[in-house]
Amino acid sequence: MKHKVVVITGGTSGIGLALAHKFGAQGSRIFITGRNEAALATALSDLRAKGIAAEGMKADVSLEEDNRRMAQETIRHYGTIDVLINNAGISMRALFAEVDMEVIRKVMDINFFGVLYATKYCLPEIVKNKGSIVGMSSIAGYCGLPARAGYSASKFALNGFLDVLRTEYLKKGLHVLTACPGFTASGIRERALLKDGTPQGSSPREETKMMTAEECADHIYKATVKRKRNLILTTQGKLAVFLVKWWPSLSDKLVFNTMARETDAPAK
């Protein structure tokens, strides 16, 4: 990845920032986006302090025009794009019967349409360079998680889109990676939306027992270098994907029981 130009959406915190540091440490030139201007400035300062070539811009991945400008700005700074990591994402936690439909729409706009927009405008350069497009999916894209209707739906849709992209460019040298981290201590649960759209504020799970964002970034970096098709992390994640394919009725029960053990679980 030395000298490669790597675009990372949602690169100001969590897995996105860890990926920026990982790729940057290997000599990649980094371009990150984020919605919080202060967090963006801090992230860029930290990257540059480590000698990493880093640029970025304030952008909302759910807005098509922001994604167009992101691609334009990256090319203006670096001349091309080699890798796009669609990392920006949001979760939610509420029973479908109770959730405001605007919450579902917001999650889909960020997690699904945000990937489409970013990919659309970065794609010509990446195809030209026979580079990589990475989609940050989830185990929730393989099995429906209770109280995560919008999140699971967005990740199922994302998996389908990545499969289509992979097959459409099968003979043109484009690498498409579907990455499913499993439970990772990334801050996504603190920012998850409740039924009325307000942020959850705290995680219902034990974050200290999860894989770190840095460990996750290391796995994704290696999978990108090796041009892997799929990356499913954690033993729990691999088991879930296996069971939903070969023993779905058991998978339903295990998924329900696992999520029901969360603090103040909506589904019990």
C-alpha positions in Angstrom: 0.0 0.0 0.0 3.0 2.3 -0.1 2.1 5.6 -2.0 -1.4 4.4 -2.6 -4.2 7.0 -2.2 -6.7 5.7 0.4 -10.0 7.4 1.0 -11.8 6.6 4.3 -15.3 7.9 5.0 -16.0 8.4 8.7 -12.3 8.5 9.3 -12.2 10.8 12.3 -12.8 8.1 15.0 -13.2 4.4 15.8 -12.3 1.9 13.1 -12.1 4.6 10.5 -9.3 6.5 12.3 -7.6 3.3 13.2 -7.6 2.4 9.5 -6.2 5.8 8.6 -3.3 5.2 11.0 -2.7 1.6 9.8 -2.7 2.4 6.1 -0.7 5.6 6.7 1.9 3.8 8.7 2.5 1.6 5.7 3.1 4.6 3.4 -0.3 5.2 2.0 -1.6 8.7 1.4 -4.8 9.3 3.3 -7.9 11.3 2.7 -10.6 11.2 5.5 -14.0 12.6 5.9 -16.2 13.3 8.9 -19.2 15.4 9.9 -17.5 17.0 13.0 -15.1 19.7 12.0 -13.2 19.7 15.3 -12.8 15.9 15.3 -11.6 16.1 11.7 -8.9 18.7 12.6 -7.8 16.6 15.5 -7.6 13.4 13.5 -5.6 15.1 10.7 -3.2 16.7 13.2 -2.6 13.3 14.9 -1.9 11.6 11.5 0.4 14.3 10.3 2.3 14.2 13.7 3.2 10.6 12.8 4.6 11.6 9.4 1.5 10.4 7.5 0.4 12.3 4.4 -3.2 13.1 5.4 -5.8 15.4 3.9 -9.6 15.6 4.6 -12.8 17.5 4.5 -16.0 17.9 6.4 -18.6 15.9 4.7 -21.9 14.1 5.3 -21.7 10.7 3.5 -25.5 10.6 3.1 -25.4 13.7 0.8 -24.5 12.9 -2.8 -22.9 16.3 -3.5 -20.6 15.9 -0.5 -19.3 12.6 -1.9 -18.8 14.2 -5.3 -16.7 16.9 -3.7 -14.8 14.3 -1.7 -13.7 12.5 -4.8 -12.8 15.8 -6.5 -10.8 17.0 -3.5 -8.9 13.7 -3.2 -7.9 13.9 -6.9 -7.0 17.6 -6.5 -4.6 16.8 -3.6 -3.2 13.5 -4.8 -4.0 13.1 -8.4 -5.8 9.8 -8.2 -7.6 7.3 -5.9 -6.5 3.7 -5.3 -8.6 2.5 -2.4 -12.0 3.5 -1.0 -13.0 2.3 2.4 -16.7 2.9 3.0 -16.4 3.1 6.8 -19.0 5.7 7.8 -22.0 4.1 9.5 -24.6 4.5 12.2 -26.6 2.0 14.2 -30.0 2.0 15.9 -31.7 0.2 18.8 -35.5 0.0 18.9 -38.2 -2.5 18.2 -39.6 -2.1 14.7 -43.2 -1.6 16.0 -42.0 1.4 18.0 -39.4 3.1 15.9 -39.9 6.3 14.1 -39.5 5.6 10.4 -37.2 8.6 10.1 -34.7 6.6 12.1 -34.8 3.8 9.6 -34.4 6.2 6.7 -31.4 8.0 8.3 -29.7 4.7 8.9 -30.3 3.6 5.3 -29.1 7.0 4.0 -25.8 6.7 5.8 -25.1 3.0 5.7 -26.4 2.2 2.2 -26.8 5.2 0.1 -23.7 6.8 1.5 -21.7 3.8 0.2 -23.4 4.1 -3.2 -22.6 7.8 -3.5 -18.9 7.5 -2.4 -18.4 4.5 -4.6 -20.0 6.1 -7.6 -17.6 9.1 -7.6 -14.4 7.3 -6.6 -15.0 4.3 -9.0 -13.5 5.6 -12.3 -10.1 6.3 -10.7 -10.1 3.0 -8.7 -11.0 1.0 -11.8 -8.3 2.7 -13.8 -5.8 1.7 -11.1 -7.2 -1.8 -10.5 -7.6 -0.8 -6.9 -9.9 -1.8 -4.0 -13.3 -0.9 -2.7 -14.0 -1.9 0.9 -17.4 -2.1 2.3 -17.7 -2.1 6.1 -20.6 -4.5 6.6 -21.5 -6.5 9.7 -22.7 -9.9 10.9 -26.0 -8.0 10.9 -25.8 -8.2 7.1 -26.1 -12.0 7.4 -28.6 -12.5 10.2 -31.3 -10.1 11.3 -30.6 -8.7 14.8 -33.7 -7.9 16.9 -34.1 -4.2 17.6 -31.8 -3.4 14.7 -34.2 -3.4 11.8 -32.7 -0.4 10.0 -29.1 -1.5 10.7 -29.6 -5.1 9.5 -31.5 -4.0 6.5 -28.8 -1.5 5.5 -26.1 -4.1 5.9 -28.0 -6.8 3.9 -28.5 -4.2 1.2 -24.8 -3.3 1.3 -23.7 -6.9 0.9 -25.9 -7.3 -2.2 -24.5 -4.1 -3.7 -20.9 -5.2 -3.1 -21.7 -8.6 -4.7 -23.1 -6.8 -7.8 -20.1 -4.5 -8.0 -17.7 -7.4 -7.8 -19.4 -9.4 -10.6 -19.9 -6.3 -12.9 -16.1 -5.6 -12.7 -15.0 -9.2 -12.5 -12.9 -9.0 -15.7 -11.6 -5.4 -15.1 -9.3 -6.0 -12.1 -11.4 -4.3 -9.5 -11.0 -5.7 -6.0 -14.1 -5.6 -3.7 -13.9 -6.6 -0.1 -16.9 -7.2 2.2 -15.6 -6.7 5.7 -17.6 -7.8 8.7 -15.8 -6.9 11.9 -18.2 -8.4 14.5 -18.5 -6.7 17.8 -15.7 -4.1 18.0 -15.1 -1.3 20.6 -15.6 1.5 18.1 -18.1 3.9 19.7 -20.9 3.0 17.3 -23.2 1.7 20.1 -22.9 5.0 22.0 -24.1 6.9 18.9 -26.8 4.4 18.0 -30.3 6.0 17.5 -33.2 5.1 19.8 -36.8 4.9 18.6 -37.2 8.7 18.6 -33.9 9.4 16.9 -31.9 10.5 19.9 -28.5 9.0 20.5 -28.3 6.1 22.9 -25.4 7.7 24.8 -24.0 4.5 26.3 -23.2 1.0 25.2 -25.5 -1.9 26.3 -22.6 -4.3 25.9 -19.2 -4.8 27.6 -16.9 -2.8 25.3 -13.8 -3.9 27.2 -14.3 -7.5 26.1 -14.5 -6.7 22.4 -11.9 -6.5 19.7 -10.3 -3.1 19.6 -10.6 -0.8 16.6 -6.8 -1.1 16.0 -7.0 -4.9 15.9 -9.9 -4.7 13.4 -8.0 -2.2 11.2 -5.0 -4.6 11.1 -7.2 -7.4 9.8 -8.8 -5.2 7.2 -5.4 -3.9 6.0 -4.1 -7.4 5.5 -7.3 -8.5 3.7 -7.0 -5.5 1.4 -3.4 -6.3 0.6 -4.3 -9.9 -0.1 -7.4 -8.8 -2.1 -9.7 -11.1 -0.2 -13.4 -11.3 -1.1 -14.8 -11.6 2.4 -13.5 -10.9 5.9 -15.6 -12.2 8.8 -14.0 -11.5 12.2 -14.4 -13.0 15.7 -15.3 -16.5 16.6 -18.8 -15.4 17.4 -19.2 -13.7 14.0 -17.9 -16.7 12.1 -20.3 -19.1 14.0 -23.2 -16.8 13.4 -22.6 -16.7 9.6 -22.1 -20.5 9.5 -25.3 -21.2 11.5 -27.6 -18.8 9.5 -26.6 -20.6 6.4 -26.7 -24.2 7.6 -29.0 -24.2 10.6 -31.2 -21.0 10.4 -33.8 -22.1 13.0 -31.0 -22.5 15.6 -29.4 -19.3 14.5 -32.7 -17.4 15.2 -32.8 -18.7 18.7 -29.2 -18.0 19.5 -29.3 -14.5 18.0 -32.4 -13.6 20.0 -30.9 -15.0 23.3 -27.6 -13.2 22.7 -29.2 -9.8 22.1 -31.8 -10.3 24.9 -28.8 -10.4 27.4 -28.0 -6.8 26.6 -28.7 -4.1 29.2 -32.3 -2.9 28.9 -32.7 -5.1 25.8 -35.8 -4.0 23.8 -36.5 -7.7 22.8 -36.9 -10.2 25.6 
